[in-house]
Amino acid sequence: MPHITIEHSVNLADAHDVDALVADVHAVAAIHPWVPIDGLRTRAVARHHYLVADGAPANAFVALTVRVGPGRTDDEKQAFLDTILDGAIASVEGPDGSATSLAIAWSIEVQEIDARWRVNRNRIRTA
């Protein structure tokens, strides 16, 4: 845990390396103190049918969803979200925001998993 989904408009892939975005977000999450590497999952989903704002072709979106197990404080969750979103934006837009020709609407949210309703069979973990 956590599981991170990067949902994005397909035009992002025309202008940026989505595999690099996934790797960068995964790397940022992996160094966080309460993230066990063997429980971390990061994936991307392209949306081919979308409209952003006025529908201009240069408008794009990236919506990150971070699913975490229970037991984190609100402050811990907020700090994690800030870290992940900052890493994602830096991956695509660069440090000064000029590395893209797209106008990107960014969002991120956390969803806390109710352990009572989750089944996990993990052959990666050693412990």
Buried (B, 14 or more C-beta within 10 A) or exposed (E): BBBBBBBBBEBBBEBBEBEEBBEBBBEBBEEBEEBEEEBBEBEBEBEEEBEBEEEEEEBBBBBBBBBBBEEBEEEBBEEBBEBBBEBBBBBBBEEEEEEBEBEBEBEBEBEEBEEEEEEEEEEEEEE
